[in-house]
Amino acid sequence: MSFTAPRFAPPERILMGPGPSDVPKRVLAALAAPTLGHLDPEYLKIMDEVRDFLRQVFRTKNELTMAVSGTGSAGMEACVVNLLEPGDEAGVCVNGVFGGRMKDVMERTGATVRAIEAPWGETIDPAVVAEFFAKHPTTKVFGIVHAETSTGALQPLEEISKIVHDAGALLLVDAVTSLGGVPLDVDALRIDAIYSGTQKCLSCPPGLAPVSFSAAAVAKISERKTKVQSWYLDMSMLRSYWGQERVYHHTAPINMTYALREALAIVLEEGIEARWGRHQKNHLALRAGLEAIGLKYIPKNSLATLNAIHAPEGVDEAALRRRLLAEYGIEIGAGLGPFKGKAIRIGLMGASSTKKHVMLVLAALEDILRLSGGTAAAAKAYAV
Amino acid sequence: MSFTAPRFAPPERILMGPGPSDVPKRVLAALAAPTLGHLDPEYLKIMDEVRDFLRQVFRTKNELTMAVSGTGSAGMEACVVNLLEPGDEAGVCVNGVFGGRMKDVMERTGATVRAIEAPWGETIDPAVVAEFFAKHPTTKVFGIVHAETSTGALQPLEEISKIVHDAGALLLVDAVTSLGGVPLDVDALRIDAIYSGTQKCLSCPPGLAPVSFSAAAVAKISERKTKVQSWYLDMSMLRSYWGQERVYHHTAPINMTYALREALAIVLEEGIEARWGRHQKNHLALRAGLEAIGLKYIPKNSLATLNAIHAPEGVDEAALRRRLLAEYGIEIGAGLGPFKGKAIRIGLMGASSTKKHVMLVLAALEDILRLSGGTAAAAKAYAV
């Protein structure tokens, strides 16, 4: 009995959803480089480069900076389960799917978790955070989402960071959809633990989660009374593999590490500030185009990397997305939670944040929705 | 300030350590195929293929068969934390690093964990397992390593499976270094939960962990009183993404899934039994060669996929490994735990289990150790 597998040929898409974003051929080529052993001296050099590049992209001097061997949600879990244990008190901000996810992950640690909620699409008001700490001064860890992928809202962090640190707590930040796309400076913001994904503004395939922990966060981990509930994500052990000791923990995703190394090199070659500027410029042009054809943004404070828009009146958004995929090969995202069936999300992340992407998606929307004026408005925005 | 990343060019190795093994160019090419979105209909088809192929390679009809988004140790953790919760009693066999790791992971669930220990290099005696269940009849989950990568020992499972099931417990098996390399039939052995890695006998880069759960294991998960301690590895949620509901959980490692799909296709094209036969034949030839130059195996019952050998008398094994790497590009493994500095481990897994690999590593060892007769003995074994 002989078996022949069906031909393998995934189509080429234009990825403008909430991630993954388009992956440059240079990154795919790195991904396909020869596999090395996880303790090979040449691989250890690549790990060192990744750590160095990550520190530059995160803008941090944190010693404990590395890539967790899982996708962004594994990064979230790594941060949460290392910082919290039963008996701890934590606060978490919930204004979308990912804040809700962080709350769920926190609750599974046995810590006492209290949430600050805001309507989906809005951001968290620093005054509410100040009230929270006045009421719960023994809170040890406070979690917040910088870029809420489900609503497209960008959360300002400066004031909240000050409140959290004045109260003696650690600040935990979800930067999955912001790292490499919108301004973020881990050390200046005094972020104590941060995680991201590779498949958003870094334009690497999904599979790794960049994380970084401040000295204060590392101290909290060192003082734990209980073992971290996850062996796989136990930072006290992972540190010894990513650090100079090189103690074997688990077999790292070697080829994914190559791809991340290359994606980070591209970020640094562009320059992180130039990259933030590019994302902002393309966002403003897309926004001008979308608003010109009558579409409305959901968040007051939109991310440059993700544009969450109310679905056009009387339009079946699922059918719209299907046509974009079938006729243009363009993937955009659906709404989540309360926005299911009521929103579309257009990502402009990393290699997908280009004038070409902006003009094409606007032209495609004009075609399918039988509207006009979007591309012209975007072109005008670019000309400014 | 402009930045240019150093040239990226990992050397080509011959991977004969305890994993990763050599990755076929066909798998690397699949890895570098265009990235799709994790909810793209074309990607969902690939997930279905992976599940179908995995069932064939595991030899199971288990509905809950999938790839966990992490390396083999994440597969271990996924099996353990879904099956155990505080109040449960578990048994675990420890005769090497990975049995010890499973015990550690089990203990982090809050379950009562009792270990059966055997000297490193030996296997677990079914009579001891029978005694264990006579003494602890309320044990719910019993874990054992099929292929102990740290010692090279192959654990027979038939009798132990009968004892475990007669006692009404679930059998949890580590097949990281056996799946696709040595005979393993999940349904015939009545294994309730099993995990493996991609980078061993499947010859795919590391980054995913194939797992499979029996109906009884799924029932145990459904009856849990507490949430699974890991959100990322929560099978009750992952089932809905891999199942027909397609409920978004986390962004899967898309390109790694392509690579696994291709690696599994290669396994099925070769035929799983032919593949087991190939591994056995190359192992016997290597063994004949190694014994001809005076080297001695550690385990009584050696795996075909991993050859753990006492380091030659008076030889610095680290220096030996360094010379193999520098002069031949061959990676072999060091000893772990009590065998640190005292053993070498030669893997013959997947694409690395070939006559060419066997003859080359023997020739290289003869050269470096100034011995002879190994390649001749291996050639003779092949001629039988």
Interface residues (C-beta under 8 A of the other chain):
Chain A: M1 S2 F3 T4 A5 P6 F8 A9 P10 P11 E12 R13 L15 G17 G19 P20 D22 V23 L28 A29 A30 L31 A32 A33 P34 T35 L36 G37 H38 D40 E42 Y43 I46 E49 F53 S69 G70 T71 G72 S73 A74 M76 E77 R101 D104 V105 E107 R108 T109 G197 Q199 P205 P206 G207 K227 V228 Q229 S230 W231 Y232 Y248 H249 H250 T251 A252 P253 I254 N255 M256 Y258 A259 R261 E262 A265 L268 E269 G271 L325 E331 L336
Chain B: M1 S2 F3 T4 A5 P6 F8 A9 P10 P11 E12 R13 L15 G17 G19 P20 D22 V23 L28 A29 A30 L31 A32 A33 P34 T35 L36 G37 H38 D40 E42 Y43 I46 E49 F53 S69 G70 T71 G72 S73 A74 M76 E77 V81 R101 D104 V105 E107 R108 T109 G197 Q199 P205 P206 G207 K227 V228 Q229 S230 W231 Y232 Y248 H249 H250 T251 A252 P253 I254 N255 M256 Y258 A259 R261 E262 A265 L268 E269 G271 L325 E331 L336
